[in-house]
């Protein structure tokens, strides 16, 4: 018999994930794959204030704080609240604490990054001056260390393997994470598709679906660091799960929200 609970630590499920949040515009690309994995999709509404090329990216407008708490952009707050309640109600988890973000979004960087901060354990890596004040306040009130980084797209730049291991092509983020004792696999920039841009980010193309499984939107076999990525994962007993036969593509992250508690 299985029970369900919100994922306690953002991005780091311990049980088998039963529901993930992804941008609604990517349902046709990865929806069937998640259904085959028996994972419910909570479709995050697109944000009209953000550049159309990335306005469906969940990691721009939705930041999981841990447990049943999230912070959501004011632009998408109402619709996200409804969708979250409808989806999570299926698991008996209707009561979520959803905070409306204070930042005003628009299409030009850095006005699209207030919630694209990277949370690993009790550390938040973010471009502090441009991060939503309510996210910073939550961290300050809950003993979460805030580390400033220049990369505004901190969340989508990093593939989280476990609480002490990540993959990224961003050297500044890599330096900051290594200083905090996190093991970083540095890969070459590019080789992740994102229409309208030269490339996307590996964090935006991935997400954990259990403690020992990490899914990618597509294949990484054409990535020049493919062998290193595989070795890095398997060394940490993490199995890659490939959702589609396409080349890996950035969808604005896969955000695990509900997991099982096996009894």
KAPEKA-V922257 format. One record per backbone hydrogen bond with DSSP energy under -0.5 kcal/mol. CO is the residue of the C=O (numbers start at 1). NH is the residue of the N-H. If there is no record, write none. Layout:
CO;NH, CO;NH
//
This chain:
1;263, 3;261, 5;259, 7;67, 8;10, 9;12, 16;260, 18;40, 19;257, 19;258, 20;22, 20;42, 21;255, 22;44, 23;26, 24;27, 26;29, 26;30, 27;31, 30;34, 31;35, 32;36, 33;37, 34;39, 35;38, 40;20, 40;42, 41;43, 42;22, 42;44, 44;24, 46;48, 47;50, 51;54, 51;55, 54;57, 55;47, 56;58, 57;60, 57;61, 58;61, 58;62, 60;115, 61;73, 62;64, 63;71, 66;69, 68;97, 69;65, 69;66, 70;99, 71;63, 72;101, 73;76, 73;77, 76;80, 77;81, 78;82, 79;83, 80;84, 81;85, 82;86, 83;87, 84;88, 85;89, 87;90, 88;91, 88;93, 89;92, 94;96, 96;98, 97;70, 97;99, 99;72, 99;101, 103;105, 108;111, 110;113, 111;106, 113;116, 114;132, 115;117, 116;154, 116;155, 117;119, 118;120, 118;125, 120;123, 122;145, 123;120, 123;125, 124;126, 124;147, 125;118, 126;128, 126;149, 127;130, 128;131, 132;135, 132;136, 133;137, 134;138, 135;139, 136;140, 137;141, 138;142, 139;144, 140;143, 143;145, 145;124, 145;147, 146;148, 147;126, 150;152, 152;154, 153;157, 154;158, 155;158, 156;203, 156;204, 157;169, 158;160, 159;161, 159;167, 162;165, 164;183, 165;161, 165;162, 166;185, 167;159, 168;187, 169;171, 170;174, 171;175, 172;176, 173;177, 174;178, 175;179, 176;180, 177;180, 177;182, 178;181, 182;184, 183;166, 184;186, 185;168, 185;187, 192;200, 193;250, 194;197, 202;205, 203;206, 204;251, 204;253, 205;217, 206;254, 207;215, 209;17, 210;213, 212;239, 213;209, 213;210, 214;241, 215;207, 216;243, 219;248, 220;223, 223;226, 225;229, 226;230, 227;231, 228;232, 229;233, 230;234, 231;235, 232;236, 233;236, 233;238, 234;237, 237;239, 239;214, 240;242, 241;216, 241;243, 246;219, 248;193, 251;23, 251;58, 252;59, 253;255, 254;256, 255;21, 257;7, 258;18, 258;19, 259;5, 260;262, 261;3
//
